[in-house]
Amino acid sequence: MIGLETVATPVGLLIGLICGLVPLGVGIYYKKVGPGIGGFLACTVSGFACGFLGGLPMIVVTYAIVLSYAYVNRQDPFTSRAALTEVTFENSRQEMFQRSMANLGNGIRASLRALVRNKAGFVGFLGLMFYFVVLTFGPLFIEYDGQTHLDRREPGALALVAPPSEEFPLGLDWKGRDVLSHMVYGGQKLIITSIEAGLIATLIAVVFGSIGGLVGGAVDQILSAVANFILTIPTFPLLIVLAALVKFDSNFMLAVLFGVLNWPTLMRAVRAQVLSLRERDYVQAAVALDLGIWHIIMREVFPNMVSYIAVNFIFTIRIAMYSIVGLVFLGLVPLTEPDWGVMIYTGRQQGVLFLPQAAGMLLSPIIAIALFQLSLVLFSRSLEEIFNPRLRSGL
């Protein structure tokens, strides 16, 4: 998770084009050209933005989607278009692979339909995609303005800050720099650190909550006691104290700290769900067959809680982002430009809070953070429908 910052590059574009040939070739082979072209474009954009990190996983996703349009399960004549004379019960490795990929593709398509059906969630998804596009592809069109420009001071002005204009749509900051360039370059680090913190907190909560609920006894008591102890600690004051004692010179270590402090609430909820689920027949059967605790957690318990976990993951990202911005605003973490939080901090330090012409410098990062948070909350509406079969089917 370290160094996940992504910026579109020509090498990434080449990677995306090569990756896109796979779904395109599959679409042409099965005479499903439309899905094949869609998969080609998806791989190209993903590879362009994230290189191999985006291109390779997108190959799997797009291949599965294209295959789901053409695959005929010859073992099931009632749900396929295969004739009775074509039905075969041979189960080769190739057939198993194709069936698995087609099922994955059908699941992804069902999730996309659920995403579009929930209007609020779809608006949130579009908002998140807007941030992804701007922060990833924006640097291709906007050059970072990091130098002081004394020549931009307006005649008679006492400061370099300036309101929005035709040349500078968001105005100039206290050094006469283009605020728009800082907005384009300054959000990725904050967002990725918040996502890392959310992933770490969610992973710890799911593992500890599942182990505590399934194993019980002393293990459950110890884990619950640790969670209760952390819950009694006021998180943000603790972060302020730690920031005064420890130098947070790594964004990943900062994400780890937020993750360690934010898992107990979700852990208690996961534990309660596991205590309920472990009485179900299929979990009891897995225990009787001695399939192992990790199999039970990942195959029997986790799928029944994924909706709740996904929504809590979104809210953990929100908490982490607010905490990071708060620490930056107080000057308790290393201040490295460009960064949205640093823009707010320097605005306070340089006294531009009281200058009307500096509204662009201060309001731009605040509005950007608020809209990102709103997009996350709206997107969580679709996650509930995607991962909850009853909501997805309209029951």
N, C-alpha and C positions, 0 to 999 in steps of 0.2 A: 504493500500500500504506500510505500515511500516513493515520492517523485512521480505522482500520477498526473502532474500538470501536463496538459496537452495543448498543442498549437498546431494548426494545419500547416503541412509542409509539402513540397513537391514529391519528396520520397514517400510520404504517406499517401499522396494521390496515386502514385504508381502501385503501391501495395494494395490500395482499394480497388484499382482497376483489375489487377491480377486476381484478387479474391473474388471479384464480381463475375469473373468468367465461369466460376463453378455453378452458381444458380442459373446463370444465363444458359450454359450448356445443358443443364438438366431440363430447363424449360423448353429448349428447342428439341431435345431428345423425346420428351413426352408430349410435344406439341402443345405446351402451355406457355406460349411466348409472353403473354402479359405478365403473369407472375414471375417469369424468368427475368424480364426487363426490370420489374420492380425490385427483385433481389439484387440484380446488378447495380442499380442505383443506390440501394441501401448499403451494400458492401463498399461501394466507391466512397460514399459520404463518410461512413464509419472509419474506413481505412485512412481517408484523407485527414480526418480529425484526430485519430488516435493511433495510427500506424498499425503494427501487428496486434496491439492490445485491443483494437476495435475491429480490424479486418477479419482475423481468424475466428473469433466467436460469432461474428455475423455470417460467416460461411455456413456454420452449423444451423443457425436460425433460418436463414433464407433457403438453404437446401431443404430443410424440414418443411417449410411452408410450401415451396414449389412442389415437393413430392406429395404433400397432402392433397393437392388438387388432382393428381393423376393416379395415386395408388389405389389398387383394388385388392382388398383382402379376400383371397380366394378360399380361405378357410371359413368364411362367414357369408354364405350366399344370401342371407336375409337382410344384411345391412350393406351389401355391395351390389354392384351391377353385374357381377360375374354370373354366367349361365351355370345351371346345375352340372352340365357336362365339363365345365372348367374347374369345378371345385376339387381341391386337393388338400390333403392333410399332411403333406410333407412339410417339414419345418427346418429348412436349411438355415445356415448362419446369415446368408444374404437376405432371406425372407424375414428373419427375425429383426435384422438391422433396419430393413425398409419399413417394417411394421412399426418399430419403435420411433423412427424418424417421422413417419406419417402421423402417428399419434401425437408426437411433440408439435408438429405443424398444426394439427387440428386444435390442440390446446392453445397455441399462440394466436391462431385466428379467432378462437372464441374469446380470448382475453382482449384482443383488439376490438371486437364487436362490443364487448362490455364497456370498454374504455370510451368508445364513441357514443354508446347509448346513454351513459351518464353525462349529461351536459356540463354540470359543474366540474366533474372530474376531468373531462376533456379540455375544458378551459384551463384548468391547472396544468395539465400535460402540455398544452401549447405554450403556457408561460414558461415552464421549465425548458422546453425546447428552444424558446427564444433566448434564454440565458445561455444555453449550450452553444447555440449558433453564434451569438455575439462574442462570447468569451473565447471561443475556439477559432472562428474564422475572422473575427474583427481585426486582429493584428495583421492580417494580410492586406488590409485596406487603410488602417490608421497606424501611423508611426508613433511610438511612445515618445512623449515630450517630457524629458526629465531635467532639462537645463533651465536655469533662471534667465528670463528675458526682460531686461531692464528697458529695452526699446519699445516694449508694448505698453508702457505706462501712458495713460491718457493725459493730455495737457491739463495741468492744474490738479491732478489727482494726487492724494497722499499715499496711496497704496497701489500695488500692481493688480489687485483683484479687479475683475470687470464682469459686468452682467452678460448674459447670453447675447450673441450677435450672429450675423450671417456667417462670418468666418469661423467663429467659435460657438457652436450651438448651445453649449452648457457653460460658457463663460471661461474666465481665467482664475486660477487660484492665487495664493499669496505670493507666489514666485513668478507670476505671469505665465504659467504653463497651461496648456489646453486641458480643461477638466475632462472632456470627452475621452481623451487618450488614457487618462488615469482610470476612468470608469471601465473602459474596455480591458485594460490590463490588470486591474486591481481586484477583481472578484473571484478569480479562479482559485487562488490560494485559500481564501476564506471558505469557499463552498466545499472544496475538497477536504480540508481539515475537518469541517463539520460532518461531512459524510463519513470520513474515517472514524470519527468519534462515535457516530451513530452505529456503525458496523461493529465496533469493538464492544460497545455497551450491550447491543442486541445479542451478540455471540456469547458474551459472558452470562447474560441473563438466561438465555435459552438453555445453555449447558448446565449451569448451576441449578436452575429451576427444575429441569428435567431429572437431573441426578438426585436432587433432594426429594422430589416427589416419588420417584420410582424406588430408590434405595431405602429411604426413610431412616429411622433410628438415629444414631449419633451423627451420621453424616448430614441428615436433614436438619438436625438441631444446630449443628455448627454453622452450616450455610445460612440458615435463617437468622442466627444470632449476628453473624457478620453483616448481613443485609440490614437488619434492624439497627445495628450500630451506625452504619454509614448513613441511613435515613435520618438519624437524629442530628447529624452534622449539617449546619448551614453551609451549603455548597459554595456559594459565591464568596462569602467572607473567608472560607478556607482557601479558596483560590487566591484571594488577595494576600493572605499570609504566606502561602507557598511561593507566590511570585516575588515576594520580598526576600525570601530565603534562597530560592533556586532560580537560576537563570534559564528561562525557557528559550533556548536557541534552536530548537527543532520543532517544526510544526507537527511532525508525526508524534513526538513525545508529548506535545500539548494535547493531541487527539487521544493518546493513550490515557492521559490524566483525566480528561473529560469522560472517557469511556469507563474508567474505573470508578468514577464518582456517580455515574448515572445509571448503573445497571440494577440496583436493588428493587426499584418500583416494578419494573417489568419482570424481574425474577420472581417476586412474590405472586404476581398474576399467573405466570407460567406454572409455578409450583401448584397453585390452586387448581389449574386446569388439568395438570398431570394427575393430581390426586383423584380427580373425577374420572379421567380417562383410563387410569390403570385398572379400574373395576370393570371395564368393558370386556366382552368375551374375546375379541380379537387380540387385545393386549395380554389377557390371561393366557391365551393360547400360545402367544409368542414367548411368554415367560416359561410356560410349561415345556416348550420345545427347546429352551435354553439357547435362543438365538442371539443372546448378547445384548448388553444395555445400549450399545451404540446403534444396533439395528432397530431396537425398540424405539429409541428416541427419534431416529431419522426417518424410519419407514412407517411406524405405527402412531407416534404421538405428534411429531412436528407437523405433518400435513393437516391435522385437525386444528392446529393453532396458528397456521400461517397468516390468516387474515388479521388476527389480533396483533401478531408480531410485526407484520408489515406496517400497520398503522402506527404502532408505538415506535417503530424505527423512524418514521417520518417526524414524529414529535420529538424524538431524541436529537435529531439533526437540528431542529429549531432551537432547542435548549442550548446545544453546543454553540451554535452560531451567535446567539445572544450573549453567551458567556465570553466568547472570544472577543466580540466587539466591545463588551464592557471592560475587559482587561486592557485592551488596546486603548480605549478612551481614557482610562486612568493612567496609561503609560507604564503598565506593569509587565509588559512583554516587549521583546525587541521590536523596534519600529522599523520596518523595512518597506520601502515604497517599491512599486505601487500597491496599494491596499485600500479597500474601502474604509476600514476602521481607522487607518492612519490618516485618511483625509479628514475624518471627523475630529480626530485628536489634534491634528495640526491647526484645524480651524479654531478650536478652542484655545490652543496655546498661543496662536498669533493674534488673537483678539478679533478675528473677522466675524465672530458671532453677532457683532453689533453693527456690521456694515451691510446695508441692504443689497449692495451690488455683489456681495459674496454669496447670495442665496443659492446660486448654481453649484458652488463648491460644497456647500453643506447639505443642501436638500437632495442632491443627486445620489450620494451613497445611501442616505437614509431611506429615500423612496425605493431605491433598488433593493435594499435589504428587506424592506417591508413587502414589496411585491413578490420577491422570491419566497418569503414566508407564506404569503397568501397562496401562491401557486402550489406550495407543498401541501397546505391544508386542503385545498380543493382537490388536488390529485389523490389524496388519501381517500376521498369519496369513491373514486374509481377502483382503488386497491381493494376496498371492502367488497365491491361487487365482483372483481376479478377472482379473488381468492375464496369467496363464499359461494358455494354452489347454489344455495337457496336464492340468494340475491341475483345470481347470474341467470337463473332460470325463471326469475320473476315470481317465485313462490312467496 
